């Protein structure tokens, strides 16, 4: 970037709810990543090559952020949107040289709630155009739980990880409606038995990136934290004891490291690193990728709310460009589930579904609805697309920021 003050500015938050944006920086799209030796290595596909990126740890109590009232704090979507809107205003006031820069929101996973609710908060209160808000890009988002549930098990089934008779039984009983406000399946026990069996069958795989290796059990630590979203839905029964041994080949990033989250946690808990980050030593902070406390206290009613009404409002704003992108190797918030709610919005298609390429190879598929809303897949990417298909994700982001 020749002049950062004229380049787009992105606010990035991780999902969870309760996971750290700093963790996202050091494991996904930030300029550096820690390795097993505790050294920082440069990331050739860092997003700050095409934009300014603000990484936020929110809600309060996540990562290095603190909340003195955490035991009695009411966490939820409205609280997060209001607090993040206050943060955005404060950041622009403090760094006013960036006021004219295009401002975007970016996230993944539970960002499917954080981002549309925050976008609506900004649109509602930014009447004086103090913030040059241009839109958002959100990856593998949780939008509505029934679609998510169907997307997960459907992805297992259509990946041929489940026996057809059992998968057909899951669909017949509409087991994807469990734990939602929709009519419950008549045979709940059958559904629960099927889900338990399915979870056991895929327990040696990473649901966030089905075709990728898992972290060896000797290195794995804090898996419950890293699978915060699965924990929230009471489905985290995965084990990491199988290990892996293979040559990954060019399909995967050559430097893909399944244990990056462990390295990030070790690095950020070093005394010298915390001192360099000006973390007060008397806080005795033990940094983790996600806060179980925040996640456990988050309003579960909000978790189950549909976000489609926000999209229907936001797509009417001619000043915004919106993109949902989806790594098609993810089962937790699967492409299958995202397609369900996106096409059900009933928006007019302005660009037909078609492949796009990066380095002369198909990187995924994209389609556009009207003038303001795009859906894009990242082929072969997991839930965290910047870490599983970094080159393709960076190229996709750059095209979006240029008005794709």
C-alpha positions as CSV (number, residue, x, y, z in Angstrom):
1,X,0.0,0.0,0.0
2,X,1.4,3.4,-1.0
3,X,-0.7,5.4,1.4
4,X,-2.4,3.4,4.2
5,X,-4.7,6.3,5.0
6,X,-6.4,5.9,1.6
7,X,-6.5,2.0,1.7
8,X,-9.5,0.2,3.0
9,X,-9.7,-0.4,6.7
10,X,-11.0,-3.8,8.0
11,X,-12.3,-4.6,11.5
12,X,-11.7,-8.3,12.2
13,X,-13.3,-10.2,15.0
14,X,-13.2,-13.9,15.5
15,X,-16.4,-15.8,16.3
16,X,-17.0,-18.2,19.1
17,X,-18.9,-16.5,20.6
18,X,-15.9,-15.6,22.8
19,X,-12.9,-16.1,20.6
20,X,-10.0,-13.7,20.1
21,X,-9.3,-11.6,17.1
22,X,-5.6,-11.5,18.1
23,X,-5.7,-15.3,17.9
24,X,-7.1,-14.9,14.4
25,X,-4.3,-12.6,13.5
26,X,-1.6,-15.0,14.6
27,X,-3.2,-18.1,13.2
28,X,-5.0,-16.9,10.1
29,X,-4.5,-13.7,8.1
30,X,-2.1,-11.5,10.2
31,X,1.4,-10.6,9.1
32,X,3.1,-13.1,11.5
33,X,2.6,-16.5,12.9
34,X,4.4,-18.3,15.7
35,X,6.0,-21.7,15.0
36,X,6.7,-24.6,17.3
37,X,10.0,-23.1,18.3
38,X,8.3,-19.9,19.5
39,X,9.6,-17.9,16.6
40,X,7.6,-15.5,14.5
41,X,7.4,-16.3,10.8
42,X,6.1,-13.9,8.1
43,X,2.8,-14.8,6.4
44,X,3.1,-14.2,2.7
45,X,-0.7,-14.0,2.4
46,X,-1.4,-11.5,5.1
47,X,-4.4,-9.3,4.6
48,X,-2.5,-6.1,5.5
49,X,-1.0,-6.3,2.0
50,X,-4.3,-5.0,0.6
51,X,-5.9,-3.2,3.6
52,X,-5.4,-1.9,7.1
53,X,-6.7,-4.5,9.5
54,X,-7.8,-3.9,13.1
55,X,-8.0,-7.1,15.2
56,X,-10.3,-6.8,18.2
57,X,-10.7,-9.1,21.2
58,X,-14.4,-8.9,22.1
59,X,-16.8,-9.2,23.9
60,X,-15.0,-7.8,27.0
61,X,-13.3,-10.7,28.8
62,X,-11.9,-12.4,25.7
63,X,-8.1,-12.8,25.3
64,X,-6.2,-9.9,26.9
65,X,-9.4,-7.8,27.3
66,X,-10.8,-7.6,30.8
67,X,-14.2,-7.4,32.3
68,X,-14.4,-6.7,36.1
69,X,-18.1,-7.5,36.0
70,X,-17.8,-10.7,34.0
71,X,-19.6,-12.9,36.5
72,X,-22.8,-10.8,36.2
73,X,-22.3,-9.6,32.7
74,X,-25.2,-10.1,30.2
75,X,-23.5,-11.2,27.0
76,X,-25.5,-11.2,23.8
77,X,-25.8,-9.9,20.2
78,X,-27.2,-6.5,21.1
79,X,-24.6,-5.9,23.7
80,X,-21.8,-6.9,21.3
81,X,-23.2,-4.7,18.5
82,X,-23.5,-1.7,20.8
83,X,-20.0,-2.1,22.3
84,X,-18.4,-2.7,18.9
85,X,-20.1,0.4,17.5
86,X,-18.7,2.4,20.4
87,X,-15.3,0.9,19.6
88,X,-15.5,1.8,15.9
89,X,-16.4,5.4,16.8
90,X,-13.6,5.7,19.3
91,X,-11.0,4.2,16.9
92,X,-11.9,6.7,14.2
93,X,-11.7,9.6,16.6
94,X,-8.3,8.5,17.8
95,X,-6.9,7.7,14.3
96,X,-8.7,10.5,12.4
97,X,-6.3,10.3,9.4
98,X,-8.3,7.2,8.4
99,X,-11.7,8.9,8.4
100,X,-11.9,9.0,4.7
101,X,-10.8,5.4,4.1
102,X,-13.4,2.9,3.2
103,X,-14.4,0.9,6.3
104,X,-15.4,-2.7,6.2
105,X,-16.4,-5.4,8.8
106,X,-14.9,-8.9,8.5
107,X,-15.3,-12.1,10.6
108,X,-16.1,-15.8,10.4
109,X,-18.3,-18.4,12.3
110,X,-20.3,-16.6,15.0
111,X,-19.3,-13.5,13.1
112,X,-22.5,-14.5,11.2
113,X,-24.3,-12.8,14.2
114,X,-21.7,-10.2,15.1
115,X,-21.3,-8.7,11.7
116,X,-24.9,-8.2,10.4
117,X,-26.0,-6.9,13.8
118,X,-23.1,-4.5,14.0
119,X,-23.6,-3.5,10.4
120,X,-27.2,-2.6,11.2
121,X,-26.1,-0.8,14.3
122,X,-23.7,1.3,12.2
123,X,-26.2,2.0,9.4
124,X,-28.8,3.0,12.0
125,X,-26.6,5.4,13.9
126,X,-24.1,6.6,11.3
127,X,-26.4,9.3,10.0
128,X,-23.7,11.9,9.8
129,X,-21.5,9.5,7.8
130,X,-18.7,9.9,10.4
131,X,-17.7,6.4,9.4
132,X,-17.1,5.7,5.7
133,X,-18.9,2.4,6.1
134,X,-18.8,0.4,2.9
135,X,-20.0,-3.1,3.8
136,X,-18.8,-6.5,5.1
137,X,-17.3,-9.9,4.3
138,X,-18.1,-12.8,6.6
139,X,-16.8,-16.3,6.2
140,X,-18.6,-19.6,7.0
141,X,-21.2,-17.7,9.1
142,X,-23.7,-19.1,11.6
143,X,-26.9,-17.5,10.3
144,X,-29.7,-19.8,11.4
145,X,-29.3,-23.0,13.5
146,X,-31.6,-25.3,11.4
147,X,-29.6,-24.5,8.3
148,X,-26.4,-25.0,10.2
149,X,-27.5,-28.4,11.6
150,X,-28.6,-29.6,8.2
151,X,-25.4,-28.3,6.7
152,X,-23.1,-30.2,9.1
153,X,-24.7,-33.6,8.8
154,X,-25.4,-33.1,5.1
155,X,-21.8,-32.3,4.6
156,X,-20.8,-35.6,6.3
157,X,-23.4,-37.5,4.4
158,X,-22.5,-36.1,1.0
159,X,-18.8,-36.5,1.7
160,X,-19.7,-40.2,2.1
161,X,-18.6,-40.3,5.7
162,X,-21.9,-41.7,6.8
163,X,-23.8,-44.9,5.8
164,X,-26.7,-43.9,3.4
165,X,-29.5,-45.7,5.4
166,X,-28.6,-43.8,8.6
167,X,-28.2,-40.5,6.7
168,X,-31.6,-41.0,5.0
169,X,-33.2,-41.7,8.4
170,X,-31.7,-38.4,9.8
171,X,-33.3,-36.5,6.9
172,X,-36.6,-38.4,7.2
173,X,-37.0,-37.5,10.9
174,X,-35.9,-33.9,10.3
175,X,-33.3,-34.2,13.0
176,X,-31.8,-30.9,12.0
177,X,-34.7,-29.2,13.8
178,X,-33.4,-30.3,17.2
179,X,-32.7,-27.5,19.7
180,X,-34.5,-24.9,17.5
181,X,-37.8,-23.1,17.8
182,X,-39.2,-25.1,14.9
183,X,-41.5,-28.1,15.5
184,X,-39.4,-30.9,17.1
185,X,-38.8,-34.2,15.4
186,X,-41.4,-36.8,16.6
187,X,-38.7,-39.3,17.4
188,X,-36.1,-37.4,19.4
189,X,-34.4,-40.5,20.7
190,X,-33.8,-41.7,17.2
191,X,-32.3,-38.4,16.3
192,X,-30.1,-38.3,19.3
193,X,-28.9,-41.8,18.7
194,X,-28.1,-41.0,15.1
195,X,-26.2,-37.8,16.1
196,X,-24.2,-39.8,18.7
197,X,-23.3,-42.4,16.1
198,X,-22.4,-39.8,13.5
199,X,-20.1,-37.9,16.0
200,X,-18.3,-41.2,16.8
201,X,-17.8,-42.0,13.1
202,X,-16.1,-38.6,12.4
203,X,-14.3,-38.3,15.8
204,X,-10.9,-38.7,14.2
205,X,-11.4,-35.8,11.8
206,X,-11.4,-32.1,12.1
207,X,-15.0,-30.9,11.5
208,X,-13.6,-27.4,10.7
209,X,-11.5,-28.8,7.8
210,X,-12.5,-32.3,6.9
211,X,-9.7,-33.1,4.5
212,X,-7.0,-31.6,6.6
213,X,-4.8,-33.4,9.2
214,X,-5.6,-33.0,12.9
215,X,-3.1,-31.8,15.5
216,X,-1.1,-34.7,17.0
217,X,-2.3,-35.5,20.5
218,X,1.2,-34.8,22.0
219,X,0.9,-31.2,20.7
220,X,-2.8,-30.6,21.1
221,X,-3.9,-28.5,24.1
222,X,-7.0,-26.5,24.7
223,X,-9.0,-28.2,22.0
224,X,-12.2,-27.4,23.9
225,X,-11.3,-23.7,23.6
226,X,-10.6,-23.9,19.9
227,X,-13.8,-25.7,19.3
228,X,-15.8,-23.1,21.2
229,X,-18.6,-23.0,18.7
230,X,-19.0,-26.8,18.8
231,X,-19.0,-26.7,22.5
232,X,-21.8,-24.1,22.5
233,X,-24.0,-26.5,20.6
234,X,-23.0,-29.4,22.9
235,X,-21.5,-31.4,20.1
236,X,-17.8,-31.3,21.0
237,X,-17.0,-34.9,21.6
238,X,-14.0,-35.0,19.3
239,X,-10.7,-36.6,20.2
240,X,-7.3,-35.8,18.9
241,X,-5.5,-39.1,19.6
242,X,-5.2,-40.4,16.0
243,X,-2.3,-38.2,14.8
244,X,-1.4,-38.1,11.2
245,X,1.4,-39.2,8.8
246,X,1.2,-38.1,5.2
247,X,2.7,-36.0,2.5
248,X,0.1,-33.3,2.0
249,X,0.8,-32.4,-1.6
250,X,0.1,-29.2,-3.4
251,X,-3.7,-29.4,-2.7
252,X,-2.9,-28.1,0.8
253,X,-0.8,-25.0,1.7
254,X,2.8,-26.3,1.8
255,X,3.3,-24.8,5.3
256,X,-0.1,-25.8,6.7
257,X,0.3,-26.5,10.4
258,X,-2.6,-28.1,12.3
259,X,-1.2,-27.1,15.6
260,X,-1.0,-23.4,15.0
261,X,-3.5,-22.6,17.7
262,X,-1.3,-24.3,20.3
263,X,1.7,-22.3,19.2
264,X,-0.3,-19.1,19.4
265,X,-1.4,-19.8,22.9
266,X,2.2,-20.7,24.0
267,X,3.6,-17.6,22.4
268,X,1.1,-15.2,23.9
269,X,1.5,-16.6,27.4
270,X,5.3,-15.9,27.4
271,X,6.3,-13.3,30.0
272,X,8.5,-11.4,27.5
273,X,5.7,-11.3,24.9
274,X,3.1,-10.0,27.3
275,X,5.6,-7.4,28.5
276,X,6.2,-6.3,24.9
277,X,2.5,-6.0,24.4
278,X,2.2,-3.9,27.6
279,X,0.0,-6.3,29.4
280,X,0.1,-5.4,33.1
281,X,1.9,-8.2,35.0
282,X,-0.4,-7.8,38.0
283,X,-3.4,-9.0,35.8
284,X,-1.9,-12.5,35.7
285,X,-3.5,-13.0,32.3
286,X,-3.6,-16.5,31.0
287,X,-4.4,-16.0,27.3
288,X,-6.5,-18.5,25.5
289,X,-7.9,-18.6,21.9
290,X,-11.4,-18.5,23.3
291,X,-13.0,-17.7,26.6
292,X,-15.1,-20.5,28.0
293,X,-16.6,-18.0,30.5
294,X,-17.8,-15.7,27.9
295,X,-19.1,-18.5,25.7
296,X,-21.0,-20.1,28.5
297,X,-22.6,-16.9,29.5
298,X,-23.6,-15.9,26.0
299,X,-27.3,-15.5,25.5
300,X,-28.4,-18.8,23.9
301,X,-31.7,-17.2,22.7
302,X,-29.5,-14.9,20.5
303,X,-27.5,-17.9,19.2
304,X,-30.7,-19.5,17.9
305,X,-32.1,-16.3,16.2
306,X,-32.2,-16.1,12.4
307,X,-30.0,-13.4,10.9
308,X,-31.8,-13.4,7.5
309,X,-34.0,-10.4,8.5
310,X,-30.8,-8.3,8.9
311,X,-29.6,-9.2,5.4
312,X,-33.0,-8.3,3.9
313,X,-32.7,-4.8,5.4
314,X,-29.0,-4.4,4.6
315,X,-29.1,-5.4,0.9
316,X,-31.5,-2.5,0.4
317,X,-28.7,0.0,1.3
318,X,-27.2,1.0,-2.0
319,X,-24.0,2.3,-0.3
320,X,-23.0,-1.2,1.0
321,X,-21.3,-4.2,-0.6
322,X,-21.9,-7.4,1.2
323,X,-20.2,-10.8,0.7
324,X,-20.7,-14.2,2.4
325,X,-17.8,-16.5,1.6
326,X,-17.6,-20.2,2.5
327,X,-14.8,-22.7,2.6
328,X,-16.4,-25.9,1.2
329,X,-14.4,-28.3,3.4
330,X,-16.0,-27.0,6.6
331,X,-18.7,-29.0,8.3
332,X,-19.3,-26.8,11.3
333,X,-20.9,-23.9,9.4
334,X,-21.0,-25.7,6.0
335,X,-21.5,-24.3,2.5
336,X,-24.5,-26.5,2.2
337,X,-26.2,-24.7,5.1
338,X,-25.2,-21.2,3.8
339,X,-26.7,-22.0,0.4
340,X,-30.0,-22.9,2.0
341,X,-30.6,-19.5,3.6
342,X,-29.0,-17.4,0.9
343,X,-31.2,-18.7,-1.9
344,X,-34.2,-18.6,0.3
345,X,-33.8,-14.9,0.6
346,X,-35.5,-14.7,-2.8
347,X,-33.1,-12.1,-4.2
348,X,-32.7,-11.6,-8.0
349,X,-29.5,-13.1,-9.4
350,X,-27.4,-10.6,-11.3
351,X,-24.4,-12.8,-11.9
352,X,-24.9,-16.5,-12.5
353,X,-23.0,-19.1,-10.4
354,X,-19.6,-19.5,-12.1
355,X,-16.0,-20.5,-11.2
356,X,-13.3,-17.9,-10.5
357,X,-9.6,-18.6,-10.8
358,X,-6.4,-17.9,-8.9
359,X,-3.2,-18.7,-10.7
360,X,-5.1,-20.3,-13.5
361,X,-6.8,-22.8,-11.1
362,X,-10.4,-22.8,-10.1
363,X,-10.4,-21.3,-6.6
364,X,-14.2,-21.6,-6.0
365,X,-17.5,-20.4,-7.3
366,X,-19.3,-17.1,-7.0
367,X,-22.7,-15.6,-7.7
368,X,-24.2,-12.2,-7.2
369,X,-27.6,-11.0,-6.1
370,X,-28.7,-7.6,-7.2
371,X,-26.0,-4.9,-7.0
372,X,-24.8,-5.4,-3.5
373,X,-24.7,-9.0,-2.3
374,X,-22.2,-11.7,-3.3
375,X,-21.8,-15.3,-2.3
376,X,-18.5,-17.0,-2.9
377,X,-17.1,-20.4,-2.1
378,X,-13.4,-21.1,-1.5
379,X,-12.8,-24.6,-2.8
380,X,-10.9,-26.9,-0.5
381,X,-10.9,-24.4,2.4
382,X,-12.0,-25.2,5.9
383,X,-13.9,-23.0,8.4
384,X,-10.8,-20.7,8.8
385,X,-10.3,-20.1,5.1
386,X,-7.2,-17.8,5.5
387,X,-5.3,-20.7,7.2
388,X,-6.5,-23.5,4.9
389,X,-6.5,-21.8,1.5
390,X,-4.5,-18.6,2.2
391,X,-3.7,-17.5,-1.4
392,X,-7.2,-18.0,-2.6
393,X,-8.7,-16.2,0.3
394,X,-6.4,-13.2,-0.1
395,X,-7.2,-13.0,-3.8
396,X,-10.9,-13.2,-3.1
397,X,-10.7,-10.4,-0.5
398,X,-8.8,-8.2,-2.9
399,X,-11.4,-8.6,-5.6
400,X,-14.2,-7.9,-3.2
401,X,-12.5,-4.7,-2.0
402,X,-12.0,-3.6,-5.6
403,X,-15.8,-3.9,-6.3
404,X,-16.0,-7.5,-7.6
